[in-house]
């Protein structure tokens, strides 16, 4: 399959509308939040499924946004049908049943830490947003 180069936009979405699908390492997320707070800027958007607002990649950063009292978070909305997106398990390269990810996000019955791996085959846009602009 030929990969299509697409321009992805960064949108500031309400933290409260995003739905985690995986558990996180809380201690690692707290350390990341400290780093983000020290920089005072948000530099990496999270990947979010466009229909249900289920987090694809960025669960730890979503937790950081909540911990830092942010109302918004920079996101890139994607479809699971995006030809640039590969979704596998972290434990092996087998494809993941996308329905399981969506169900976990909608039900709140989170999958284990690092169950799925979402990778774009093209570079994501970066950002540099002052944390005060996300409060």
C-alpha positions in Angstrom: 0.0 0.0 0.0 1.3 3.5 -0.9 1.4 5.9 2.0 -0.2 9.2 1.4 1.5 12.4 2.7 -1.2 14.4 4.4 -1.1 17.7 6.2 -2.4 17.2 9.7 -3.7 20.1 11.8 -3.4 20.7 15.5 -6.6 21.5 17.3 -7.0 22.6 20.9 -9.7 20.2 22.3 -11.3 20.2 25.7 -9.4 17.8 28.0 -12.8 16.7 29.4 -14.0 15.4 26.0 -11.1 13.0 25.5 -11.6 9.3 26.3 -8.6 7.3 27.5 -8.5 3.6 26.4 -5.4 2.5 28.2 -4.0 2.6 31.8 -0.9 4.7 32.5 2.2 4.6 34.7 1.1 7.4 37.1 4.6 8.0 38.5 6.0 8.4 34.9 3.2 10.7 34.1 3.8 12.9 37.2 7.5 13.2 36.1 6.4 14.2 32.6 4.0 16.8 34.0 6.8 18.3 36.0 8.9 18.6 32.9 6.1 20.1 30.9 5.4 22.6 33.8 9.1 23.6 33.9 9.1 24.3 30.1 5.9 26.2 30.4 4.9 25.0 26.9 3.1 22.1 25.3 5.2 20.8 22.4 3.7 17.5 21.3 0.1 17.0 20.3 -1.7 13.8 21.2 -3.4 11.6 18.6 -7.2 11.3 19.0 -9.7 9.2 17.1 -12.0 11.7 15.3 -15.5 10.2 15.8 -15.5 9.2 19.5 -12.6 11.3 20.8 -10.8 8.1 22.0 -7.1 8.8 22.7 -4.9 6.8 20.4 -1.5 8.0 21.6 -0.8 10.4 24.5 -2.5 8.8 27.5 0.3 10.0 29.8 0.2 13.5 28.3 -3.6 13.6 28.8 -3.1 12.8 32.5 -0.5 15.6 32.6 -3.0 18.1 31.2 -5.4 17.1 34.0 -2.8 17.3 36.7 -1.6 20.7 35.4 -5.2 22.0 35.5 -5.4 22.6 31.7 -8.8 22.9 30.0 -7.5 22.2 26.5 -4.8 20.0 25.0 -3.3 20.2 21.5 -4.5 17.2 19.5 -4.4 15.8 16.0 -7.6 14.1 15.0 -7.3 10.9 13.0 -9.4 8.2 11.6 -8.5 4.5 12.1 -8.8 4.3 8.3 -6.0 6.8 7.7 -3.5 5.1 5.4 -0.6 6.7 7.3 -1.6 5.0 10.6 -0.3 1.7 11.8 -1.8 0.2 14.9 -0.2 -2.9 16.5 0.3 -4.4 19.9 3.5 -3.3 21.8 4.2 -7.0 22.6 4.2 -8.1 18.9 3.5 -6.6 15.5 0.0 -8.2 15.1 -2.7 -5.8 14.1 -5.1 -4.7 16.8 -8.9 -5.0 16.5 -9.8 -1.3 16.5 -13.2 -2.0 17.9 -11.6 -3.1 21.2 -9.8 0.3 21.5 -13.0 2.2 20.8 -15.0 0.0 23.3 -12.3 0.6 26.0 -12.5 4.3 25.5 -16.3 4.4 25.5 -16.8 2.0 28.4 -14.0 3.3 30.7 -12.8 -0.3 31.1 -9.2 0.5 30.2 -6.8 -1.8 28.5 -3.5 -2.5 30.2 -0.6 -0.1 30.1 1.1 -0.1 26.6 -1.3 -2.5 25.0 -1.5 -0.7 21.7 1.0 1.2 19.6 -0.2 3.9 17.2 2.4 5.1 14.7 2.1 7.5 11.9 4.3 6.9 8.9 4.7 10.7 8.3 6.0 13.3 10.8 3.4 14.8 13.1 3.3 18.6 13.3 4.8 20.1 16.4 3.5 22.9 18.4 4.7 25.3 21.1 1.7 26.5 23.1 2.1 28.4 26.4 0.4 26.5 29.1 -1.5 29.6 30.1 -3.2 29.5 26.7 -4.5 26.0 27.5 -6.0 26.8 30.9 
